[in-house]
């Protein structure tokens, strides 16, 4: 599983310390939890420095983990 390669100190602080941003290693995604319903909103760019984040691996993960009955 990939480990996060933080684009800036603020991103690292928000993932590791404040936990306001969640990192999902399965999908290589960064997200914030929405307080209204607890769903997650993924983002493609760092909200602090603007750097493009890694492409999500969500589709690849589900494709590899689908089992046929």
Buried (B, 14 or more C-beta within 10 A) or exposed (E): EEEBEBBBEBBBBBBEEEEEBBBBEEBBBBBBBEEEEEEEEBEEEBBBEEEEBBEBBBEEBEEEEEEEE
